[in-house]
Amino acid sequence: HDIVPFQLPTVPEGDYWSCLVDTDRPELRKGQHLQFDSTFEVKGRSMLLMVLQRDEE
């Protein structure tokens, strides 16, 4: 399956993204904090669920 580069957007209401689910590599990304504008590879036919976080949360 194709690998797709994905860049996380910058959002003024948050400080970073947190990965809640990665169906391709659940053990690697669960709870991982990702900075704005960071890029990572997503495998085709997989699903990611990200949530916007703030430092005080």
Backbone as CSV, one residue per row, in Angstrom:
resi,resn,N_x,N_y,N_z,CA_x,CA_y,CA_z,C_x,C_y,C_z
1,HIS,0.841,-1.187,0.000,0.000,0.000,0.000,0.878,1.239,0.000
2,ASP,0.356,2.298,-0.558,1.107,3.541,-0.660,1.374,4.149,0.706
3,ILE,2.496,4.840,0.792,2.834,5.629,1.973,2.522,7.085,1.635
4,VAL,1.788,7.758,2.504,1.375,9.134,2.261,1.991,10.040,3.321
5,PRO,2.767,11.064,2.912,3.273,12.018,3.896,2.128,12.923,4.362
6,PHE,2.065,13.159,5.649,0.995,13.971,6.225,1.620,15.027,7.120
7,GLN,1.202,16.285,6.939,1.724,17.385,7.751,0.613,17.907,8.658
8,LEU,0.904,17.953,9.951,-0.083,18.435,10.920,-0.185,19.954,10.860
9,PRO,-1.401,20.475,10.863,-1.570,21.922,10.785,-1.279,22.619,12.113
10,THR,-0.946,23.891,12.007,-0.816,24.753,13.179,-2.207,25.267,13.530
11,VAL,-2.570,25.183,14.811,-3.888,25.627,15.261,-3.690,26.553,16.455
12,PRO,-4.145,27.810,16.379,-3.907,28.769,17.460,-4.480,28.343,18.813
13,GLU,-5.539,27.535,18.822,-6.192,27.146,20.071,-5.481,26.020,20.812
14,GLY,-4.398,25.484,20.261,-3.715,24.362,20.902,-2.215,24.536,20.906
15,ASP,-1.530,23.560,21.515,-0.074,23.596,21.612,0.595,22.453,20.850
16,TYR,-0.081,21.327,20.712,0.468,20.181,19.982,-0.663,19.201,19.693
17,TRP,-0.372,18.222,18.853,-1.307,17.150,18.548,-0.901,15.905,19.316
18,SER,-1.876,15.122,19.716,-1.618,13.843,20.365,-2.306,12.755,19.548
19,CYS,-1.582,11.686,19.280,-2.135,10.577,18.507,-2.844,9.615,19.458
20,LEU,-4.142,9.428,19.246,-4.921,8.508,20.072,-4.967,7.109,19.477
21,VAL,-5.018,7.026,18.140,-5.126,5.736,17.464,-4.302,5.771,16.179
22,ASP,-3.532,4.725,15.945,-2.862,4.485,14.664,-3.053,3.002,14.367
23,THR,-3.914,2.679,13.421,-4.235,1.274,13.169,-3.077,0.503,12.547
24,ASP,-2.112,1.198,11.978,-0.950,0.525,11.401,0.097,0.191,12.457
25,ARG,0.322,1.106,13.405,1.348,0.911,14.438,0.836,1.415,15.788
26,PRO,-0.118,0.742,16.383,-0.712,1.244,17.631,0.286,1.389,18.772
27,GLU,1.271,0.524,18.844,2.228,0.589,19.952,3.226,1.724,19.790
28,LEU,3.395,2.243,18.587,4.406,3.274,18.363,3.887,4.685,18.567
29,ARG,2.615,4.914,18.284,2.136,6.293,18.267,1.121,6.626,19.349
30,LYS,0.630,5.656,20.060,-0.406,5.942,21.044,0.118,6.920,22.087
31,GLY,-0.553,8.052,22.200,-0.160,9.062,23.171,1.030,9.902,22.772
32,GLN,1.576,9.678,21.590,2.737,10.447,21.144,2.335,11.895,20.899
33,HIS,3.148,12.838,21.374,2.907,14.257,21.132,3.614,14.656,19.850
34,LEU,2.888,15.327,18.980,3.426,15.740,17.689,3.328,17.254,17.562
35,GLN,4.416,17.873,17.200,4.473,19.327,17.066,3.766,19.781,15.795
36,PHE,3.300,21.018,15.810,2.697,21.607,14.623,3.691,21.570,13.468
37,ASP,3.177,21.392,12.275,3.954,21.344,11.032,4.889,20.145,10.937
38,SER,4.820,19.211,11.892,5.637,18.003,11.764,5.032,17.116,10.676
39,THR,5.885,16.378,10.006,5.463,15.509,8.919,5.831,14.074,9.257
40,PHE,4.934,13.156,8.998,5.227,11.743,9.193,4.522,10.941,8.114
41,GLU,4.912,9.709,7.967,4.360,8.858,6.922,3.195,8.034,7.453
42,VAL,2.131,8.001,6.660,0.940,7.225,7.006,0.776,6.141,5.943
43,LYS,0.661,4.911,6.379,0.500,3.796,5.446,-0.916,3.783,4.887
44,GLY,-1.037,3.482,3.602,-2.336,3.389,2.960,-3.246,2.407,3.681
45,ARG,-4.521,2.703,3.701,-5.558,1.879,4.333,-5.413,1.779,5.848
46,SER,-4.739,2.738,6.427,-4.682,2.801,7.890,-5.448,4.041,8.338
47,MET,-5.702,4.138,9.624,-6.442,5.267,10.160,-5.680,5.864,11.330
48,LEU,-5.650,7.194,11.375,-5.083,7.924,12.503,-6.180,8.756,13.136
49,LEU,-6.154,8.843,14.445,-7.058,9.721,15.171,-6.197,10.628,16.029
50,MET,-6.241,11.923,15.734,-5.445,12.912,16.457,-6.372,13.819,17.249
51,VAL,-5.858,14.323,18.351,-6.606,15.287,19.145,-5.688,16.471,19.430
52,LEU,-6.241,17.662,19.347,-5.501,18.881,19.641,-5.388,19.038,21.151
53,GLN,-4.187,19.306,21.642,-3.949,19.409,23.083,-3.387,20.777,23.446
54,ARG,-3.596,21.146,24.695,-2.977,22.345,25.268,-2.095,21.893,26.416
55,ASP,-1.053,22.654,26.707,-0.117,22.273,27.765,-0.788,22.125,29.125
56,GLU,-1.806,22.907,29.421,-2.446,22.819,30.736,-3.444,21.681,30.851
57,GLU,-3.717,20.935,29.771,-4.668,19.817,29.830,-4.014,18.566,30.344
